[in-house]
Amino acid sequence: MKTSLTHRVRVEIDLAALKRNYTKIARKAHPAQVLAVMKANAYGLGVGEYAKALAAAGCRMFGVAEPFEALELVNAKSLSGLGCEVQILSSILPDEIPEMVAAGVILPVTGLESAKLISAAARRLKKTAKVHFKIDTGMGRLGILSEDAITVMKAVEALPNLDCEGVFTHCPMAYDPKDVYTKRQIARFKRLVKEAEEEGMTFRKVHMAASDAINNFPETLKAPFNVVRTGINLHGSFDPNGRRVFALESVLTLKTRVAQVRMLPAGTTLGYGRTWCLKEPTLVATISAGYADGLPLALANRASVLIKGKRCPVIGRVSMDYTTVDVSDVPDVAAGDEVVCLGSSGSETITPDDWAALKGTHAYDIICSFGSRVQRVVASRDGET
Ligand SMILES: Cc1ncc(COP(=O)(O)O)c(C=O)c1O
């Protein structure tokens, strides 16, 4: 049945802000190119519109975690004819290889065995498969161990139907600009690229930096590096610990609506656990969003939401669908009014980074946690898309 109802909770993604963020990152990285990391459906925000906006801003490289994400981008009409490349950054399983090679997705080589399967699939398909060597210089998650890398890369280079275009690695600690482990990783990876060169292997793409290293390790933007991968910075967020080398805008606004407004007497306790007791008669609004929508429990009795440009403290525990807020300072608040949980209203702003600090986590966790009933809407604060 068709409905004219609007979703109670929506996240609006400002594509103009996204493009401005991309442009700032691209300028900082230049001459290195920017690969936009779109994994987990663009960190849960909706890959299609994201990729379209980034392509309009000049992005031609997109990174994902697994085949379904890759196919979504390969099949995106908005990218067709632009010469965009889609790359799986993490791992590839044997049964996934043929379809990914057929689709022209750039694949990670995490060992000789997977490279042999990619080569064989490409041969059967009469294609050349583009691959990037994924080297584990200290992430401890996936890839070829750096001590084995030269041997494995030489063996893979000898396989038919492969274009070994790139080599890359990833850092676990690059949010700390003084981190010695990352410095060693950078030195190790550079040495490896040099050794590979001495063995006659050159790569058109060499990359290491994700958002953290872009901000904290400028050497990862310069030769031999010529690509940087960024995800969280595109959204306008940063790791809580590191440097921020540019001012980026948060691209998202999480909104809901007031469900009910009541004047409650002193002594009323609010919600599960009865964690808040009103000291005086208080105007309380119950807003229509809770932890199922991505509001962390950590907001309880510590954070605020914005109604009509005013900060309204969260009082009582966040429940699955509803949250109670003190609206004593908001004139004429009524059921149905807009509530900005994340974003700006009047002169006030609340960012995913603010919530991350309250929850003791990082912005990735906040952005990836919006629930399935939260409507994703693209918008443009300045009218440009
Ligand atoms: C291999 C790889 N590169 C790049 C990124 C992007 O990281 P960020 O969002 O911190 O820029 C990730 C994300 O986890 C990743 O796994």
The ligand as an SDF file (V2000), in Angstrom:
LIG
                    3D

 16 16  0  0  0  0  0  0  0  0999 V2000
   42.3680   -1.3300    4.0920 C   0  0  0  0  0  0  0  0  0  0  0  0
   41.6250   -0.0910    4.4750 C   0  0  0  0  0  0  0  0  0  0  0  0
   41.9460    1.0630    3.8870 N   0  0  0  0  0  0  0  0  0  0  0  0
   41.3040    2.2060    4.1800 C   0  0  0  0  0  0  0  0  0  0  0  0
   40.3120    2.2450    5.1250 C   0  0  0  0  0  0  0  0  0  0  0  0
   39.6400    3.5480    5.4160 C   0  0  0  0  0  0  0  0  0  0  0  0
   39.8820    3.9720    6.7100 O   0  0  0  0  0  0  0  0  0  0  0  0
   39.3880    5.4050    7.2080 P   0  0  0  0  0  0  0  0  0  0  0  0
   37.9110    5.3620    7.2530 O   0  0  0  0  0  0  0  0  0  0  0  0
   40.0080    5.4890    8.5540 O   0  0  0  0  0  0  0  0  0  0  0  0
   39.9010    6.4180    6.2540 O   0  0  0  0  0  0  0  0  0  0  0  0
   39.9710    1.0770    5.7860 C   0  0  0  0  0  0  0  0  0  0  0  0
   38.9350    1.1150    6.8290 C   0  0  0  0  0  0  0  0  0  0  0  0
   38.9070    0.4380    7.7940 O   0  0  0  0  0  0  0  0  0  0  0  0
   40.6370   -0.1230    5.4520 C   0  0  0  0  0  0  0  0  0  0  0  0
   40.3300   -1.2810    6.0530 O   0  0  0  0  0  0  0  0  0  0  0  0
  1  2  1  0
  2  3  1  0
  2 15  2  0
  3  4  2  0
  4  5  1  0
  5  6  1  0
  5 12  2  0
  6  7  1  0
  7  8  1  0
  8  9  2  0
  8 10  1  0
  8 11  1  0
 12 13  1  0
 12 15  1  0
 13 14  2  0
 15 16  1  0
M  END
$$$$
